[in-house]
Amino acid sequence: MDYNTDRIMSLSYRFKQLLLFAPLLCLLLFLHPANVKAQTPVPSMEDSTSSVVWSLQDCLNYAARYNINLNTLRLTKKTSEQDLILSKAAKLPNLNATVGQNFTGGKNVNESYVLSASGNYSINSNVTLYNGGFLNKDIQQKNLLLQIADLNVDAQMNDITLLITQAYLNILLAKENIVYVKDVVTTSQAQVAQAQQQYDVGSLALVGLVQLQAQLANDKFLLVTAENTRRQNLLTLKQILQLPTSKPFDIISPDTLIETGMLTPVQEAQQQAFDTRPEIKTGNIGVDVAKLDLEKAKTGYLPVLTAGGALASNYATNISNAYLKQLDNNFYQQIGLTLSVPIFTRKVNKTNVEKAKIEVDQSNLNLQNTKVNLSQTVEQAYINVLNAQSQYDAAVEQYKYNQESYRIANETLKIGAANIVQYLQQKNLYIQALQSYIQAKYNAALTIRIYDFYRGIPVKL
């Protein structure tokens, strides 16, 4: 037997071994633990009773790592990565092995039952040599879609950042309001104690004492309301952060909130937003994705050239030749090229191209709409800053004079020279001015940070 015949017989023998062991190998591979995919749980904060006191940056860092929506988008990004890998692999040749074994039984002309066997073994491969650039354009498109998936994570983080910042400042507002209201309650308690002494010695009418006691009860109600607001705002922030319910939680109060400096003109801020915001980048990439879809659709008019090859053999027991001899005689090799030219596709290609053109126009409109919405949002944020700063300046003046009037009224009441009704009126004006001042202070702090955030400046306290 010459070298070629020996090589063919060796290959045929390997085919036979593959036939005998293929089912068992497939079963073992299927049951192998490496093929069982385990889901990696999203990490979460360990549930304990120890208190957590975080800064705003701590809250943002925690959300960036553990937020469920963000992690969902990150999984979507991983899916896009796999799509890109698959798209690149489409340019590689494939390789398939086929093993077929048949058994046939039946009676022959002599009424004897005869059992025969036959087998077919083959290996084939093909690769696309030319398809009008479809595969290259598909790889480019999958790259862009991966970028969009990454930008979607950034956009979601931006939304979460604004929610956390607003909730954080609401807690600070409630905390500061509690401090001021506690001071008011302390003053009211001292006044009631003094009024009780005056009433006991007969220098104050009962109605005056009752009025001050009623005011003390009202001040305590304000304090309870402020404390409830703080607890509710803390709960809101915990829910945004998706912290465990049983986890004690509090935040750090910064030294200062109000920022000074020139306000960036709205036109400049809008341009900075266009340059940095992920939704604009997503819109621009979306246009490129649609254009690639159009280019891919146009490749449907072009021919496709593929190369393929195969090795195969077969045998049958009803043939007199021996098994190995049959494999030797029936062994063949094939290699060739296939050119597919679209001639008439019942307007499939034309329709795909027209629909892709529509998608390009739609993506351009989506980008334009995103720019308009962002431009209006930045302009509204700019107006909010101007309004908040004006309200803050006015609230500072209002609080300053009402605070002084309240101080004078307190001193006058101590020496018994004040009318209690007028004092209570002045005190209510002071409380209203105080609450307006605190609200305006945190509103100004929030609006300027939102405005700067749209300009691409990270939120800091």
Disulfide bonds with the S-S distance in Angstrom:
none
